[in-house]
Amino acid sequence: MSGPNCRAVLFDLDGTLIDSAPDLAGAGNDMRVARGLAPRPLAHFRPMVGSGARGMLGRAFDIGPDHETFGALRDEFLQRYEARMTQETRLFPEMQPVLDALARHVLPWAIVTNKATRFSDPLVRALGLLPPAATLVCGDTTPHAKPHPAPLLEAARRLDVPAAECVYVGDDLRDVQAGRAAGMRTIAVHWGYLGEGEAIEAWGADHLARSADELLCLLGMT
């Protein structure tokens, strides 16, 4: 997939590049403890990390956006998450050899996430990912978030690389939908959060990667 037909690689953030589940779940559990409730296991939260505050509040309090207290709880959750978002979040171990290989091949890469700039920018800088990432496109950078293709097309524009010559790597159905709508090839990774909807094999990604070695092979960097 590398070579003349792959001139840039774009990555989703949470669940693809970084494991932010401990801090997102931690914010939900901080809210539970503050209300005299027992914390819930990380495994209870993990599948819904890709759904952000909505998913975490659903797992913490068994409520949805239509609940009368959802707005206030969401604001509290975001404040608590912002205060702790770098405590336990780390780069997935699968990703370090991939980023090292991109550097060796001098292949530009970028981050495209639905996470708001308020959280994404300080987080990726704290983790030492910006740079080397060439650019960061967040959920509020363009008028539409994924699965709309606008954020991916904005990243391609900033990199000055045609969308057809970019590959998008993600761990959610929305990532595949956005990549395909943008005219990019897509790779879905198994180590992410994956959600609780359709199985990853049904998403329609061009390729699946179960390990760093598989991803490196798909990118032609073995």
Backbone torsions as a table, in degrees:
resi	resn	phi	psi	omega
1	MET	NA	-18.3	178.6
2	SER	-82.1	-169.3	-179.3
3	GLY	91.0	-152.8	-173.7
4	PRO	-63.6	-20.3	-178.4
5	ASN	-96.0	-0.3	176.6
6	CYS	-134.9	104.2	-176.6
7	ARG	-109.3	-5.8	178.0
8	ALA	-161.6	151.0	178.0
9	VAL	-122.1	129.9	177.3
10	LEU	-110.5	139.7	-179.1
11	PHE	-122.7	139.9	162.5
12	ASP	-66.2	163.4	-177.5
13	LEU	-96.9	-79.8	-175.8
14	ASP	-66.7	124.1	178.0
15	GLY	90.6	-10.4	178.2
16	THR	-118.1	-63.2	176.3
17	LEU	-82.6	-45.1	-172.9
18	ILE	-124.4	152.2	173.8
19	ASP	-101.1	96.1	-178.9
20	SER	-98.2	2.2	-176.3
21	ALA	-56.6	-42.3	-177.9
22	PRO	-60.0	-38.1	-179.5
23	ASP	-79.0	-36.0	176.8
24	LEU	-66.7	-46.6	176.4
25	ALA	-65.0	-36.1	179.0
26	GLY	-61.1	-39.0	177.7
27	ALA	-64.3	-40.2	177.0
28	GLY	-64.4	-41.7	179.4
29	ASN	-70.8	-32.9	174.6
30	ASP	-58.6	-39.3	178.5
31	MET	-67.4	-39.7	178.3
32	ARG	-63.8	-46.8	-178.7
33	VAL	-62.2	-38.9	179.1
34	ALA	-62.6	-20.2	180.0
35	ARG	-104.4	12.9	177.9
36	GLY	77.8	18.2	-179.5
37	LEU	-103.1	150.9	179.3
38	ALA	-73.0	143.6	175.4
39	PRO	-65.1	153.4	178.1
40	ARG	-104.6	153.5	-176.3
41	PRO	-63.5	150.4	177.1
42	LEU	-55.7	-38.4	-178.9
43	ALA	-61.1	-25.9	178.4
44	HIS	-69.5	-34.7	-177.9
45	PHE	-87.4	-33.0	-164.2
46	ARG	-53.0	-45.5	-176.7
47	PRO	-61.9	-22.0	-174.9
48	MET	-103.5	10.4	-179.2
49	VAL	-58.7	-36.7	-179.4
50	GLY	-63.9	-14.1	179.3
51	SER	-93.6	6.0	173.3
52	GLY	63.8	-144.3	-176.2
53	ALA	-59.1	-39.3	179.8
54	ARG	-59.4	-46.5	-179.5
55	GLY	-67.8	-40.2	-178.0
56	MET	-69.7	-39.2	177.8
57	LEU	-69.4	-33.7	175.7
58	GLY	-61.6	-41.4	-179.9
59	ARG	-76.9	-30.7	-178.5
60	ALA	-77.4	-39.0	-171.7
61	PHE	-129.7	5.4	178.0
62	ASP	57.1	43.9	178.5
63	ILE	-128.2	163.0	176.6
64	GLY	-120.6	178.9	-177.7
65	PRO	-60.8	-18.0	-179.7
66	ASP	-84.7	-4.2	179.9
67	HIS	-70.9	143.1	-173.4
68	GLU	-63.0	-25.4	-178.9
69	THR	-99.8	5.1	-172.7
70	PHE	-59.9	-44.4	-177.4
71	GLY	-58.6	-47.2	-179.7
72	ALA	-66.8	-40.4	178.7
73	LEU	-65.8	-37.8	178.5
74	ARG	-62.7	-44.6	179.1
75	ASP	-60.8	-42.7	179.1
76	GLU	-65.1	-42.7	179.9
77	PHE	-59.1	-46.5	-177.8
78	LEU	-63.8	-37.7	177.1
79	GLN	-65.0	-44.2	-179.9
80	ARG	-67.0	-40.0	178.9
81	TYR	-65.0	-43.6	-179.6
82	GLU	-59.3	-35.1	-178.0
83	ALA	-72.1	-21.3	-174.0
84	ARG	-127.4	11.2	-166.1
85	MET	-68.9	-11.2	177.2
86	THR	-109.5	7.3	-176.0
87	GLN	-68.3	-47.5	-174.7
88	GLU	-124.8	-4.1	-178.8
89	THR	-71.7	134.4	-177.6
90	ARG	-140.6	159.2	170.5
91	LEU	-64.2	134.8	173.8
92	PHE	-59.2	134.9	179.8
93	PRO	-58.7	-27.7	178.2
94	GLU	-62.9	-25.1	-171.0
95	MET	-87.5	-24.3	-176.5
96	GLN	-59.9	-47.2	177.7
97	PRO	-63.9	-28.3	177.9
98	VAL	-69.3	-45.7	179.2
99	LEU	-65.7	-36.8	176.8
100	ASP	-62.6	-41.4	-179.9
101	ALA	-67.3	-38.7	177.1
102	LEU	-60.5	-40.2	178.7
103	ALA	-64.9	-42.3	-179.9
104	ARG	-63.7	-36.7	-178.7
105	HIS	-87.6	0.2	-179.1
106	VAL	51.8	44.8	179.2
107	LEU	-102.5	119.8	-177.2
108	PRO	-66.9	147.3	177.2
109	TRP	-140.7	158.4	-176.6
110	ALA	-144.1	167.1	179.1
111	ILE	-114.8	129.8	176.6
112	VAL	-127.6	114.0	-173.1
113	THR	-133.4	155.0	172.1
114	ASN	-85.5	-5.7	178.2
115	LYS	-67.6	139.1	-178.2
116	ALA	-66.3	153.3	179.7
117	THR	-56.4	-37.0	179.7
118	ARG	-50.2	-35.6	-179.2
119	PHE	-100.7	-42.5	-171.6
120	SER	-65.2	-47.2	-173.5
121	ASP	-62.3	-53.3	178.6
122	PRO	-64.7	-30.7	-178.5
123	LEU	-68.1	-49.6	-177.6
124	VAL	-68.0	-30.5	176.6
125	ARG	-69.8	-40.2	178.7
126	ALA	-63.9	-31.4	-179.9
127	LEU	-87.1	0.1	179.0
128	GLY	73.2	30.1	-177.6
129	LEU	-102.9	-8.9	-179.2
130	LEU	-136.9	102.6	-17.2
131	PRO	-64.1	170.0	21.8
132	PRO	-86.4	-10.7	175.2
133	ALA	-58.1	139.3	-177.7
134	ALA	-71.9	-30.7	179.5
135	THR	-161.6	163.9	178.7
136	LEU	-129.6	123.3	175.2
137	VAL	-114.4	123.1	-173.0
138	CYS	-106.0	176.7	-177.2
139	GLY	-65.5	-20.2	179.1
140	ASP	-112.1	14.9	178.3
141	THR	-74.4	-40.2	180.0
142	THR	-114.8	166.3	-178.9
143	PRO	-63.0	-20.6	-177.8
144	HIS	-126.6	143.8	174.3
145	ALA	-99.5	168.9	174.3
146	LYS	-59.0	140.5	21.2
147	PRO	-86.6	5.7	174.0
148	HIS	-64.7	144.3	-177.6
149	PRO	-76.4	-9.2	-172.6
150	ALA	-53.3	-45.9	-179.4
151	PRO	-62.5	-37.8	179.6
152	LEU	-69.4	-39.3	178.2
153	LEU	-66.9	-34.1	176.3
154	GLU	-65.6	-41.2	177.6
155	ALA	-62.6	-43.7	178.6
156	ALA	-62.1	-39.8	178.5
157	ARG	-62.1	-44.6	-179.8
158	ARG	-64.2	-34.6	179.2
159	LEU	-80.6	-11.7	-176.3
160	ASP	58.8	43.8	178.5
161	VAL	-126.8	130.4	177.5
162	PRO	-57.6	142.9	-178.4
163	ALA	-56.2	-37.0	-178.4
164	ALA	-65.6	-14.8	179.9
165	GLU	-106.5	15.8	175.7
166	CYS	-111.0	152.6	172.9
167	VAL	-117.7	135.0	177.2
168	TYR	-111.7	129.4	-176.8
169	VAL	-114.4	125.6	-178.5
170	GLY	-152.4	178.2	-176.8
171	ASP	-127.5	20.5	-176.9
172	ASP	-140.0	150.6	177.5
173	LEU	-54.5	-38.1	179.7
174	ARG	-61.5	-32.0	178.2
175	ASP	-64.9	-44.4	179.9
176	VAL	-66.4	-43.2	179.2
177	GLN	-61.0	-43.9	-179.8
178	ALA	-65.8	-43.3	-179.6
179	GLY	-62.6	-44.1	-179.8
180	ARG	-66.5	-40.2	179.0
181	ALA	-65.0	-29.0	179.0
182	ALA	-83.5	-5.9	-178.8
183	GLY	81.2	21.1	178.8
184	MET	-100.1	156.5	169.5
185	ARG	-78.7	149.0	-172.9
186	THR	-125.3	144.3	174.0
187	ILE	-128.5	125.1	176.3
188	ALA	-101.3	132.0	-176.2
189	VAL	-104.3	140.0	-175.4
190	HIS	-78.9	-17.7	-174.5
191	TRP	-83.5	0.1	-178.7
192	GLY	-83.0	-162.3	-173.2
193	TYR	-86.5	-32.3	167.6
194	LEU	69.1	-17.9	178.8
195	GLY	72.6	-168.1	-178.1
196	GLU	-124.5	20.2	178.8
197	GLY	-91.9	-134.2	-179.5
198	GLU	-62.3	150.8	175.9
199	ALA	-64.0	150.2	-177.3
200	ILE	-55.7	-31.6	-179.6
201	GLU	-66.7	-19.3	-177.5
202	ALA	-95.2	0.6	-174.8
203	TRP	-73.7	-22.4	-178.7
204	GLY	89.1	17.8	176.2
205	ALA	-65.4	151.8	177.5
206	ASP	-66.6	-33.5	-179.1
207	HIS	-147.5	156.6	172.9
208	LEU	-117.0	142.2	177.1
209	ALA	-125.5	123.2	179.8
210	ARG	-97.3	-9.0	-177.1
211	SER	-156.3	168.7	175.9
212	ALA	-61.1	-39.4	-179.8
213	ASP	-61.4	-41.7	178.7
214	GLU	-65.9	-40.7	179.2
215	LEU	-64.9	-43.4	177.8
216	LEU	-61.0	-39.7	178.5
217	CYS	-64.4	-44.0	179.6
218	LEU	-63.6	-32.4	179.0
219	LEU	-86.0	-0.2	177.9
220	GLY	70.9	32.1	-175.1
221	MET	-121.3	28.4	177.6
222	THR	-86.2	NA	NA
